[in-house]
């Protein structure tokens, strides 16, 4: 199997979390027992008994729980990189691809014309699969050819 098929299989093996687990993940993220209504009340809809979590809250909580799960099962062969490894990967990326581009300057350089920002994502939490088969690099080239000044590529593994 190729890398993309392995990634898709890994995504389907991810657990589904209950609403309570998601709320607890956000609650703990915001300080747990130390949290206050000011920094955590929105998770519970400010005590509205009919409150439902927003999609962004669900995504954030799911990401927290997925990451916690990765860390809990972490070993040197688990593929969870250390901070030092991440910093080294960033250094190698910059050496290969150049420095981070100044987004604000790129957009302002287009003035008074419009600057077009394009986004690539294979799937959406609310819409499901969008384009799971398309190569992000190829699609970025299409966007650039169509006049995109900046291109966002979403890399969330689950969605």
Phi and psi in degrees as a GROMACS rama.xvg file:
@    title "Ramachandran Plot"
@    xaxis  label "Phi"
@    yaxis  label "Psi"
@TYPE xy
-80.9237  171.975  UNK-2
-58.9087  -41.6492  UNK-3
-64.1759  -41.5434  UNK-4
-65.4884  -36.6164  UNK-5
-64.4002  -42.3202  UNK-6
-62.7284  -42.359  UNK-7
-63.4656  -40.4791  UNK-8
-63.8865  -41.439  UNK-9
-61.3787  -36.7282  UNK-10
-67.1985  -36.068  UNK-11
-75.8447  -16.9332  UNK-12
-84.3412  -2.49032  UNK-13
-74.7842  143.354  UNK-14
-71.5022  153.101  UNK-15
-95.549  138.395  UNK-16
-106.124  150.32  UNK-17
-77.2081  162.202  UNK-18
-58.4004  -39.107  UNK-19
-63.8019  -41.768  UNK-20
-62.8103  -41.2017  UNK-21
-64.3547  -45.6504  UNK-22
-62.3302  -42.2265  UNK-23
-63.685  -38.173  UNK-24
-62.0411  -44.8766  UNK-25
-66.6858  -42.4885  UNK-26
-58.1217  -46.4027  UNK-27
-66.8659  -36.7308  UNK-28
-59.8246  -37.6339  UNK-29
-88.425  14.4425  UNK-30
113.777  -0.248333  UNK-31
58.1843  -126.551  UNK-32
-62.7274  -22.9591  UNK-33
-83.0616  -7.51162  UNK-34
-71.3059  155.999  UNK-35
-124.444  169.843  UNK-36
-59.7286  -34.3255  UNK-37
-64.2238  -38.144  UNK-38
-106.674  -3.37742  UNK-39
-138.834  -9.00055  UNK-40
-59.5361  -31.7181  UNK-41
-64.211  -25.3111  UNK-42
-62.3716  -36.0098  UNK-43
-104.446  17.5385  UNK-44
62.7955  32.4522  UNK-45
50.972  48.8129  UNK-46
67.4187  18.9683  UNK-47
-74.2201  116.864  UNK-48
-65.2902  -17.6428  UNK-49
-97.5001  5.29858  UNK-50
-63.9414  136.171  UNK-51
-118.857  142.123  UNK-52
-62.7068  142.81  UNK-53
-73.7579  163.646  UNK-54
-61.5891  -38.9762  UNK-55
-63.2229  -40.1457  UNK-56
-64.0711  -41.8202  UNK-57
-63.5787  -42.5343  UNK-58
-63.2464  -46.1388  UNK-59
-61.1893  -48.2008  UNK-60
-64.3076  -41.3928  UNK-61
-62.8031  -41.8655  UNK-62
-63.1198  -41.5692  UNK-63
-60.1072  -48.599  UNK-64
-66.6418  -40.3434  UNK-65
-61.6914  -43.8373  UNK-66
-66.5892  -42.4799  UNK-67
-57.8463  -40.4596  UNK-68
-64.3317  -41.8138  UNK-69
-62.3555  -43.7021  UNK-70
-65.7403  -39.3868  UNK-71
-64.4678  -34.2809  UNK-72
-96.9228  12.8292  UNK-73
-68.0522  135.32  UNK-74
-147.006  174.838  UNK-75
-61.2392  -23.9164  UNK-76
-99.8676  5.28186  UNK-77
-78.3043  -15.3274  UNK-78
87.8183  2.43202  UNK-79
-89.2312  109.106  UNK-80
-75.4151  150.014  UNK-81
-77.6165  168.71  UNK-82
-58.4769  -42.5975  UNK-83
-61.3101  -42.0006  UNK-84
-65.1353  -39.6638  UNK-85
-63.5093  -42.1995  UNK-86
-63.7519  -39.6796  UNK-87
-66.6001  -41.1631  UNK-88
-62.2628  -40.5843  UNK-89
-63.1333  -42.8975  UNK-90
-61.5444  -43.6673  UNK-91
-65.2611  -39.8593  UNK-92
-61.0514  -46.2813  UNK-93
-64.9214  -36.9016  UNK-94
-65.4455  -35.8273  UNK-95
-80.8567  -42.5339  UNK-96
-108.285  -5.72008  UNK-97
92.8767  178.558  UNK-98
-72.7028  166.207  UNK-99
-65.1856  134.361  UNK-100
-80.1854  142.543  UNK-101
-78.6432  96.3745  UNK-102
-54.5959  -47.1416  UNK-103
-60.3578  -42.4733  UNK-104
-65.6454  -38.2334  UNK-105
-63.445  -45.2851  UNK-106
-66.6225  -44.5168  UNK-107
-66.131  -28.7408  UNK-108
-65.8059  -22.5793  UNK-109
-79.3878  -15.6498  UNK-110
-60.3525  138.949  UNK-111
-87.3094  4.71272  UNK-112
-71.8064  167.732  UNK-113
-82.3923  140.79  UNK-114
-103.447  128.985  UNK-115
-100.322  126.814  UNK-116
-107.202  128.355  UNK-117
-113.123  148.593  UNK-118
-125.841  134.979  UNK-119
-113.961  128.407  UNK-120
-149.961  143.77  UNK-121
-81.2243  -26.5267  UNK-122
-154.2  165.57  UNK-123
-132.197  139.519  UNK-124
-58.3213  -34.9765  UNK-125
-91.1315  -24.8107  UNK-126
-108.751  -12.3821  UNK-127
81.4882  -155.606  UNK-128
-61.3309  136.829  UNK-129
-113.689  -55.3949  UNK-130
-152.325  65.4447  UNK-131
-67.0559  -18.6906  UNK-132
-94.0912  -10.5658  UNK-133
-83.6819  139.106  UNK-134
-78.5433  125.665  UNK-135
-60.6947  -40.9522  UNK-136
-63.964  -43.8789  UNK-137
-62.2422  -43.3176  UNK-138
-67.2433  -36.2992  UNK-139
-61.1689  -38.6906  UNK-140
-62.2895  -39.6323  UNK-141
-63.7936  -45.2855  UNK-142
-60.779  -44.207  UNK-143
-61.7966  -44.1941  UNK-144
-62.0139  -26.2604  UNK-145
-87.4063  -0.71491  UNK-146
108.01  9.38629  UNK-147
-65.1999  131.02  UNK-148
-83.5932  -34.5429  UNK-149
-137.438  151.554  UNK-150
-132.581  127.247  UNK-151
-103.316  129.544  UNK-152
-117.007  113.349  UNK-153
-81.1423  134.482  UNK-154
-121.661  12.4235  UNK-155
-56.8802  126.05  UNK-156
-67.6578  -39.3329  UNK-157
-72.7885  -39.7538  UNK-158
